[in-house]
Amino acid sequence: MNLLDEDFSEKKGKDTKRTMRVILICIVLLVICIIGIFIYMMYLESQNLKVVLNGQQNSDVKNLLVIEADGTVYVPVRAISSYLGYSCYNGEYSDKSEDTSKCYVQCEGEAANLTLNSNKIYKLNLQEQDNNYTYVYMDKPVKAINGELYITADGMQKAFNTAFQYDTERNVITMYTSAYLLEQYATTILDYGYTELSENFENNKAVVQNMLVVTDDKYFGVINATDGTEVLECKYDDIIYQEATGDFIVCSDDKYGIIGTNKKTKVNLTYDSISLMDYDAGLYLVERDKKYGVIDFNGNSKIYVENDEIGVDISKFQENDLKTGYLLIDNLIPVMKNDKWGLFDKNGNQVVDFEYDSFGYIANNNKEATNLLVIPDYNVIVACVDEKYTLLNASGEQPFKALVDDIYMTINGGEKSYVMIANDKTYDVEEYLDRLGVKNSKDNTNSTNTSTNTSNNVSTEENNDQTNNEENGNDEQQDSEQQNDGQQNDEQQSDEQQENQEETTE
């Protein structure tokens, strides 16, 4: 080999090394690019919201959600229902209609009512023969988006008994229905030494708060769902979870009390039964030796346990759209003692003596009449004594001091009207109350003339006294007044009041 061949070989080797180096650099750069693209794709993926329902990623549910700028998550009530094991309908559960400003969701154990612009959820336990609703509050009111009702994630948890968690760092929303959670924990509790979960629907709601009501085949207790630690010892004959308060009604030796999740006794186990009357008023109905009373959330007595009955059976007044028979027109508690009914306010003060035979009008032979307990727009209830009727307001007072023959409801084309019959004459109750100056809760103005109200009230009292003292003469005076068409409008109103009072006060 000559010198020229050696130079050529050396140059060829250098070129080969250079080419290999370039190829290697390209490969490295390509790998870096691939890694970079992969990382970027992972980043983009991490920015996409993921929704996991009962352990499975669910893009359909994700597409239903509306997330506002402040991070509030809204869900459409009707569309989300089927995914959570519920059915959804327009109107209210106890007042079927096609009112799209209201809806109720229903499962096997419960119905929950929702209303546009309200943050109050009324819930009815369908496994009990009790027509009284309980209620819970959600963080924000129901709102409408494109004509559909939406609730917040907090509202969804409470209406559908569903656990919800939003991990903003990972951008992952996790939802679990109570039915799914209970199924998962059914075997887990065996490891903690318990035999089964409580079958009571109210107790099942506790799982959303990470608690389980369990039994060892003999007694009941409450444990933490995650680690099995005791919340309440397994030593009670019965336990009922109170969703509104988060406490537990417990029973031992046939006596009931209330214990909180902090294990502190709020109400001693001294009663034969306890049930929640009203959350806002902070009241429980209690029973001892077949007598009834009312206590507050701290166990203090508000109405002594000495009464034969507390509350009205609202199943007789379904068209009144009542949610409870314990607290009427937001203030009055009906109480029966010695076969007579009286009224207490929610503070425990008696405002009406035990003098009425019943509350509410029950239609018998009148086919046009509908049972009536309250006239909600005027905050009055119907009271009956000696088969005559009157009205009582939220303070227990009578807007007109008279007893009439009938006070009932009529419904025509879905419109409700209220009728009063006195001395064979028919009156529109709402118009009559307007003339008396009784405030209509739907009227946002204060247009009632004070002097007219005072005149009407004075006239009412005078006419009532006159009826008691001059019973026979009043009938003639009444006929004369009815025939006098030239009287002024104010005098006509006074005459109509007088007619009612004269015919009934006796």
C-alpha positions as CSV (number, residue, x, y, z in Angstrom):
1,M,0.0,0.0,0.0
2,N,1.4,3.4,-1.0
3,L,1.2,6.6,0.9
4,L,-1.8,7.9,-1.2
5,D,-3.9,4.9,-0.2
6,E,-3.0,5.4,3.5
7,D,-4.2,9.0,3.3
8,F,-7.5,8.0,1.6
9,S,-8.2,5.3,4.3
10,E,-7.5,7.7,7.1
11,K,-9.8,10.3,5.6
12,K,-12.5,7.7,5.0
13,G,-12.3,6.6,8.7
14,K,-12.7,10.2,9.9
15,D,-15.7,10.7,7.7
16,T,-17.3,7.6,9.0
17,K,-16.7,8.7,12.6
18,R,-18.2,12.1,11.8
19,T,-21.2,10.5,10.2
20,M,-21.7,8.2,13.2
21,R,-21.4,11.2,15.5
22,V,-24.0,13.1,13.6
23,I,-26.4,10.1,13.6
24,L,-25.9,9.6,17.3
25,I,-26.6,13.3,18.0
26,C,-29.7,13.1,15.8
27,I,-30.9,10.1,17.7
28,V,-30.3,11.8,21.0
29,L,-32.2,14.9,19.8
30,L,-35.0,12.7,18.5
31,V,-35.3,10.9,21.9
32,I,-35.3,14.3,23.6
33,C,-38.0,15.5,21.3
34,I,-40.1,12.4,21.9
35,I,-39.7,12.7,25.6
36,G,-40.6,16.4,25.4
37,I,-43.7,15.7,23.3
38,F,-44.7,12.9,25.8
39,I,-44.3,15.2,28.7
40,Y,-46.2,18.0,27.0
41,M,-49.0,15.5,26.1
42,M,-49.1,14.4,29.7
43,Y,-49.3,18.0,30.8
44,L,-52.2,18.7,28.4
45,E,-53.8,15.6,29.7
46,S,-53.4,16.7,33.3
47,Q,-55.2,20.0,32.4
48,N,-58.3,18.1,31.2
49,L,-60.9,17.6,33.9
50,K,-61.5,13.9,34.8
51,V,-64.7,12.7,36.4
52,V,-64.7,9.4,38.2
53,L,-68.1,8.0,39.3
54,N,-68.1,4.9,41.5
55,G,-64.5,4.1,40.5
56,Q,-64.9,4.5,36.8
57,Q,-64.0,7.4,34.6
58,N,-67.2,8.9,33.2
59,S,-67.0,11.4,30.3
60,D,-70.8,11.6,30.0
61,V,-71.1,13.0,33.6
62,K,-68.1,15.3,33.0
63,N,-69.9,16.9,30.0
64,L,-72.9,17.7,32.2
65,L,-70.9,19.8,34.7
66,V,-70.7,23.5,34.7
67,I,-67.7,25.0,36.6
68,E,-67.9,28.7,37.3
69,A,-65.0,31.1,37.6
70,D,-65.0,30.9,41.4
71,G,-64.7,27.1,41.2
72,T,-68.3,26.3,42.1
73,V,-69.4,23.1,40.4
74,Y,-73.1,23.0,39.2
75,V,-74.9,19.8,38.0
76,P,-78.2,19.6,36.1
77,V,-80.7,17.9,38.4
78,R,-82.6,15.9,35.8
79,A,-79.7,14.8,33.7
80,I,-77.5,13.7,36.6
81,S,-80.3,11.7,38.3
82,S,-80.1,8.5,36.4
83,Y,-76.3,8.3,36.9
84,L,-76.9,8.5,40.6
85,G,-79.7,5.9,40.8
86,Y,-82.6,8.4,41.1
87,S,-85.6,9.4,39.0
88,C,-86.5,13.1,38.5
89,Y,-89.9,14.7,38.0
90,N,-91.4,18.2,37.6
91,G,-93.4,19.6,40.5
92,E,-93.4,18.4,44.1
93,Y,-93.7,14.8,45.4
94,S,-96.8,15.5,47.4
95,D,-98.3,18.0,44.9
96,K,-97.9,16.5,41.4
97,S,-97.7,19.1,38.6
98,E,-95.7,20.1,35.6
99,D,-94.3,23.2,37.3
100,T,-90.8,23.4,35.9
101,S,-89.6,25.8,38.6
102,K,-89.8,22.8,41.0
103,C,-88.7,19.2,40.8
104,Y,-88.2,16.2,43.0
105,V,-85.7,13.4,42.8
106,Q,-86.7,10.0,44.1
107,C,-85.1,6.7,44.9
108,E,-86.5,3.6,46.7
109,G,-86.1,5.1,50.2
110,E,-86.6,8.9,49.8
111,A,-88.0,11.8,47.8
112,A,-86.2,15.2,47.8
113,N,-87.9,18.4,46.7
114,L,-86.0,21.3,45.0
115,T,-87.3,24.7,44.1
116,L,-85.8,27.4,41.9
117,N,-84.0,30.2,43.9
118,S,-84.3,28.2,47.1
119,N,-81.4,26.5,49.0
120,K,-83.7,24.4,51.1
121,I,-84.2,20.7,50.3
122,Y,-87.3,19.0,51.7
123,K,-86.9,15.3,52.1
124,L,-89.5,12.6,52.8
125,N,-88.6,9.2,54.0
126,L,-90.7,6.8,51.8
127,Q,-90.1,3.8,54.1
128,E,-92.1,5.3,57.0
129,Q,-95.8,6.1,57.3
130,D,-95.1,9.7,58.2
131,N,-96.1,12.6,56.0
132,N,-93.8,15.1,57.8
133,Y,-90.8,16.3,55.8
134,T,-87.4,17.0,57.1
135,Y,-85.1,19.5,55.4
136,V,-81.4,20.4,54.9
137,Y,-79.7,23.4,53.4
138,M,-77.3,23.5,50.5
139,D,-74.6,26.2,50.1
140,K,-76.3,28.0,47.2
141,P,-79.8,28.2,45.8
142,V,-81.1,26.2,42.9
143,K,-80.6,28.1,39.6
144,A,-81.8,27.8,36.0
145,I,-79.4,27.4,33.1
146,N,-81.0,27.2,29.7
147,G,-84.3,26.4,31.3
148,E,-82.9,23.5,33.3
149,L,-82.6,23.4,37.1
150,Y,-79.0,23.2,38.4
151,I,-77.7,22.6,41.9
152,T,-74.2,22.9,43.4
153,A,-72.0,19.9,44.2
154,D,-73.0,20.5,47.9
155,G,-76.6,20.3,46.8
156,M,-76.0,17.1,44.9
157,Q,-74.4,15.5,47.9
158,K,-77.5,16.3,50.0
159,A,-80.2,15.7,47.5
160,F,-78.8,12.4,46.1
161,N,-76.9,11.2,49.2
162,T,-73.7,11.2,47.2
163,A,-70.1,11.8,48.2
164,F,-68.2,14.4,46.1
165,Q,-64.6,15.5,46.1
166,Y,-62.9,17.9,43.7
167,D,-59.1,17.6,43.6
168,T,-58.1,20.9,42.0
169,E,-54.4,20.1,41.8
170,R,-55.0,16.9,39.9
171,N,-58.1,18.3,38.2
172,V,-60.1,15.2,39.2
173,I,-63.7,15.1,40.5
174,T,-64.6,11.9,42.3
175,M,-68.2,10.9,43.1
176,Y,-69.5,7.9,45.0
177,T,-73.2,7.0,45.5
178,S,-74.1,5.8,48.9
179,A,-75.3,2.5,47.4
180,Y,-71.9,1.9,45.9
181,L,-70.1,2.8,49.1
182,L,-72.3,0.6,51.2
183,E,-71.6,-2.3,48.9
184,Q,-67.9,-1.8,49.2
185,Y,-67.9,-1.5,53.0
186,A,-70.3,-4.5,53.5
187,T,-67.3,-6.9,53.5
188,T,-64.8,-4.5,55.0
189,I,-66.7,-4.3,58.3
190,L,-66.2,-8.1,58.8
191,D,-62.5,-7.3,59.3
192,Y,-63.5,-4.9,62.1
193,G,-65.5,-7.6,64.0
194,Y,-69.0,-6.6,62.9
195,T,-71.5,-8.7,61.1
196,E,-73.5,-6.3,58.9
197,L,-74.5,-2.7,58.2
198,S,-77.8,-1.2,59.4
199,E,-80.6,-1.7,56.9
200,N,-82.3,1.6,57.9
201,F,-82.3,4.1,55.0
202,E,-81.6,7.0,57.3
203,N,-78.6,5.3,58.6
204,N,-77.3,4.6,55.1
205,K,-76.9,8.4,54.6
206,A,-74.2,8.5,57.3
207,V,-71.8,6.8,54.8
208,V,-71.5,10.1,52.9
209,Q,-70.0,11.6,56.1
210,N,-67.6,8.6,56.2
211,M,-69.5,6.9,59.0
212,L,-71.2,3.5,59.1
213,V,-74.0,2.3,61.5
214,V,-73.1,-1.4,62.2
215,T,-74.3,-4.3,64.2
216,D,-72.8,-7.4,65.8
217,D,-76.1,-9.2,65.6
218,K,-77.2,-7.9,69.0
219,Y,-76.3,-4.3,69.4
220,F,-75.7,-1.3,67.2
221,G,-72.8,1.1,67.0
222,V,-71.2,3.7,64.7
223,I,-67.6,3.4,63.2
224,N,-65.4,5.4,60.9
225,A,-65.7,4.0,57.4
226,T,-62.0,4.4,56.6
227,D,-60.3,2.8,59.5
228,G,-63.0,1.2,61.6
229,T,-62.4,3.3,64.7
230,E,-65.5,3.7,67.0
231,V,-67.6,6.7,66.8
232,L,-70.2,5.2,69.1
233,E,-69.7,2.0,70.9
234,C,-71.6,-1.1,69.7
235,K,-73.9,-1.3,72.7
236,Y,-77.2,0.3,71.7
237,D,-80.5,-1.5,70.9
238,D,-81.1,0.9,68.1
239,I,-79.5,3.9,66.4
240,I,-81.0,6.4,63.9
241,Y,-78.8,8.9,62.1
242,Q,-80.1,12.5,62.0
243,E,-79.0,14.0,58.7
244,A,-80.0,17.5,59.5
245,T,-78.1,17.7,62.8
246,G,-75.4,15.1,62.2
247,D,-76.3,13.5,65.6
248,F,-77.6,10.0,66.4
249,I,-80.9,9.1,68.2
250,V,-79.9,6.1,70.3
251,C,-82.0,3.6,72.2
252,S,-81.1,1.4,75.2
253,D,-83.5,-0.5,77.4
254,D,-86.4,1.0,75.5
255,K,-85.3,4.6,76.3
256,Y,-84.2,7.1,73.7
257,G,-81.7,10.0,73.8
258,I,-79.4,11.8,71.5
259,I,-75.6,11.6,71.2
260,G,-73.3,13.6,69.0
261,T,-70.4,12.3,66.9
262,N,-68.1,13.7,69.6
263,K,-69.7,11.1,72.0
264,K,-71.3,13.8,74.1
265,T,-74.8,13.1,75.3
266,K,-77.1,16.0,74.1
267,V,-80.4,14.5,75.4
268,N,-80.4,11.9,78.1
269,L,-81.9,8.5,77.4
270,T,-85.2,9.1,79.3
271,Y,-87.9,9.1,76.6
272,D,-90.0,6.5,75.0
273,S,-89.5,8.1,71.6
274,I,-87.8,11.1,70.0
275,S,-88.2,12.6,66.6
276,L,-87.0,15.9,65.0
277,M,-89.8,18.5,64.8
278,D,-88.0,21.4,63.1
279,Y,-84.4,22.0,62.5
280,D,-84.5,25.8,62.3
281,A,-86.5,26.1,65.5
282,G,-84.2,23.5,67.1
283,L,-87.0,21.3,68.5
284,Y,-87.6,17.6,69.1
285,L,-90.9,15.9,69.8
286,V,-90.6,13.5,72.8
287,E,-92.9,10.9,74.3
288,R,-93.0,9.5,77.8
289,D,-95.8,7.2,79.3
290,K,-98.0,8.0,76.2
291,K,-97.8,11.7,76.9
292,Y,-96.1,14.2,74.5
293,G,-93.9,17.2,74.9
294,V,-91.3,19.3,73.1
295,I,-87.6,19.8,74.0
296,D,-84.8,21.8,72.4
297,F,-81.6,20.5,70.9
298,N,-79.9,20.8,74.4
299,G,-82.6,18.7,76.0
300,N,-84.4,21.7,77.7
301,S,-88.1,21.4,78.0
302,K,-90.2,23.8,75.9
303,I,-93.6,22.1,76.3
304,Y,-94.0,19.8,79.2
305,V,-94.5,16.1,78.6
306,E,-98.2,16.1,79.7
307,N,-100.2,16.3,76.4
308,D,-102.3,13.7,74.6
309,E,-101.1,14.7,71.1
310,I,-98.8,17.2,69.4
311,G,-99.1,18.0,65.7
312,V,-101.8,17.6,63.1
313,D,-102.2,14.7,60.6
314,I,-101.5,16.6,57.4
315,S,-102.4,13.6,55.2
316,K,-106.0,14.9,55.5
317,F,-104.9,18.2,54.0
318,Q,-102.9,17.2,50.9
319,E,-104.0,20.1,48.8
320,N,-102.5,22.5,51.4
321,D,-99.0,21.7,50.3
322,L,-97.9,21.3,53.9
323,K,-94.5,19.9,54.7
324,T,-95.1,19.3,58.4
325,G,-98.0,19.2,60.9
326,Y,-95.8,20.0,63.8
327,L,-95.1,23.7,63.1
328,L,-97.9,25.5,61.3
329,I,-97.4,28.9,59.5
330,D,-93.8,28.9,60.8
331,N,-94.7,29.5,64.4
332,L,-97.6,27.6,65.9
333,I,-97.4,24.1,67.4
334,P,-100.9,22.4,67.7
335,V,-101.2,20.6,71.1
336,M,-104.2,18.5,72.3
337,K,-104.9,17.9,76.0
338,N,-108.1,16.5,77.5
339,D,-109.7,16.3,74.0
340,K,-109.3,20.1,73.4
341,W,-106.7,21.7,71.1
342,G,-104.6,24.8,71.9
343,L,-101.5,26.4,70.3
344,F,-98.0,27.1,71.5
345,D,-95.4,29.2,69.7
346,K,-92.0,27.7,68.7
347,N,-90.5,29.3,71.8
348,G,-92.8,27.1,74.0
349,N,-95.2,29.9,75.0
350,Q,-98.9,29.0,75.0
351,V,-100.7,31.5,72.8
352,V,-104.1,29.8,72.5
353,D,-105.9,28.0,75.4
354,F,-107.2,24.5,75.0
355,E,-110.6,25.5,73.7
356,Y,-110.9,24.2,70.2
357,D,-112.3,20.8,69.1
358,S,-109.9,20.5,66.1
359,F,-107.8,22.4,63.6
360,G,-108.8,22.4,60.0
361,Y,-112.0,22.0,58.0
362,I,-112.9,18.5,56.8
363,A,-115.3,18.5,53.8
364,N,-118.2,16.1,54.2
365,N,-121.3,16.6,52.0
366,N,-120.1,19.6,50.0
367,K,-118.6,18.2,46.8
368,E,-117.1,21.5,45.8
369,A,-115.2,21.9,49.1
370,T,-111.7,20.7,49.7
371,N,-110.2,20.1,53.2
372,L,-108.5,23.2,54.5
373,L,-106.0,23.7,57.3
374,V,-104.1,26.9,56.5
375,I,-104.3,29.8,54.2
376,P,-100.6,30.3,53.5
377,D,-100.6,33.7,51.9
378,Y,-102.2,35.2,55.0
379,N,-100.5,33.0,57.6
380,V,-103.8,31.9,59.2
381,I,-105.0,28.5,60.2
382,V,-108.6,27.2,60.5
383,A,-109.9,26.3,64.0
384,C,-113.1,24.5,64.8
385,V,-115.3,24.7,68.0
386,D,-118.9,23.4,68.3
387,E,-119.0,22.8,64.5
388,K,-118.3,26.4,63.8
389,Y,-115.1,27.9,62.4
390,T,-112.7,30.8,62.7
391,L,-109.2,31.8,61.7
392,L,-106.1,32.2,63.9
393,N,-102.9,34.1,62.9
394,A,-99.3,33.4,63.8
395,S,-99.7,35.1,67.2
396,G,-102.8,32.9,68.0
397,E,-105.2,35.9,67.5
398,Q,-108.4,35.9,65.5
399,P,-108.4,38.4,62.6
400,F,-112.2,38.6,63.0
401,K,-113.8,37.8,66.3
402,A,-116.6,35.6,64.9
403,L,-117.5,32.0,64.2
404,V,-118.8,31.0,60.8
405,D,-120.5,27.9,59.4
406,D,-117.8,26.8,57.0
407,I,-114.3,27.8,55.8
408,Y,-112.9,25.6,53.0
409,M,-110.9,25.5,49.8
410,T,-112.1,25.2,46.2
411,I,-109.9,24.3,43.3
412,N,-110.9,25.2,39.7
413,G,-108.5,24.8,36.8
414,G,-105.7,24.4,39.3
415,E,-106.5,27.8,40.9
416,K,-107.1,27.7,44.7
417,S,-109.8,29.9,46.3
418,Y,-110.9,30.1,49.9
419,V,-114.6,30.3,50.8
420,M,-116.4,31.3,54.0
421,I,-120.1,30.7,54.6
422,A,-122.0,32.6,57.3
423,N,-125.7,32.9,57.7
424,D,-126.2,31.3,54.3
425,K,-124.1,33.9,52.6
426,T,-120.8,33.1,50.8
427,Y,-117.7,35.3,51.1
428,D,-114.3,35.2,49.5
429,V,-112.0,34.7,52.5
430,E,-109.0,36.5,50.9
431,E,-111.1,39.5,50.0
432,Y,-112.5,39.6,53.5
433,L,-109.1,39.4,55.1
434,D,-107.9,42.2,52.8
435,R,-110.7,44.4,54.0
436,L,-109.7,43.6,57.6
437,G,-106.2,44.7,56.8
438,V,-104.6,41.3,57.3
439,K,-101.3,41.4,55.5
440,N,-100.9,39.2,52.4
441,S,-97.4,37.7,52.4
442,K,-97.3,37.9,48.6
443,D,-98.0,41.7,48.7
444,N,-94.6,43.4,48.9
445,T,-96.2,46.8,49.4
446,N,-97.5,48.3,52.6
447,S,-100.5,49.9,50.9
448,T,-103.0,49.1,53.7
449,N,-104.5,52.3,55.2
450,T,-103.8,52.3,58.9
451,S,-106.9,54.3,59.8
452,T,-109.1,51.9,57.9
453,N,-107.6,48.9,59.7
454,T,-108.2,50.6,63.1
455,S,-111.7,51.4,62.1
456,N,-112.4,47.8,61.0
457,N,-110.9,46.3,64.2
458,V,-112.9,48.7,66.4
459,S,-116.0,47.9,64.4
460,T,-115.4,44.2,64.9
461,E,-115.1,44.5,68.6
462,E,-118.2,46.7,68.9
463,N,-120.3,44.5,66.7
464,N,-119.2,41.4,68.7
465,D,-120.3,43.0,71.9
466,Q,-123.5,44.2,70.4
467,T,-124.3,40.7,69.2
468,N,-123.9,39.3,72.8
469,N,-126.1,42.0,74.3
470,E,-128.8,42.6,71.6
471,E,-129.1,39.3,69.8
472,N,-132.7,39.7,68.6
473,G,-132.4,43.3,67.6
474,N,-129.3,42.7,65.6
475,D,-131.1,40.5,63.0
476,E,-133.5,43.3,62.1
477,Q,-130.6,45.8,62.0
478,Q,-128.6,43.5,59.7
479,D,-131.5,43.3,57.2
480,S,-131.9,47.0,57.2
481,E,-128.2,47.5,56.6
482,Q,-128.2,45.1,53.7
483,Q,-131.0,47.0,52.0
484,N,-129.3,50.4,52.3
485,D,-127.6,50.7,49.0
486,G,-126.7,54.4,49.5
487,Q,-124.1,53.8,52.2
488,Q,-120.4,54.6,51.8
489,N,-117.9,51.9,50.9
490,D,-116.3,51.9,54.4
491,E,-119.8,51.5,56.0
492,Q,-120.5,48.5,53.7
493,Q,-117.3,46.8,54.9
494,S,-118.3,47.4,58.5
495,D,-121.7,45.9,57.9
496,E,-120.3,42.7,56.3
497,Q,-118.1,42.2,59.4
498,Q,-121.1,42.7,61.6
499,E,-123.1,40.1,59.8
500,N,-120.5,37.4,60.4
501,Q,-120.1,38.2,64.0
502,E,-123.8,38.5,64.8
503,E,-124.6,35.1,63.3
504,T,-121.8,33.1,65.0
505,T,-120.7,34.5,68.4
506,E,-123.5,32.7,70.2
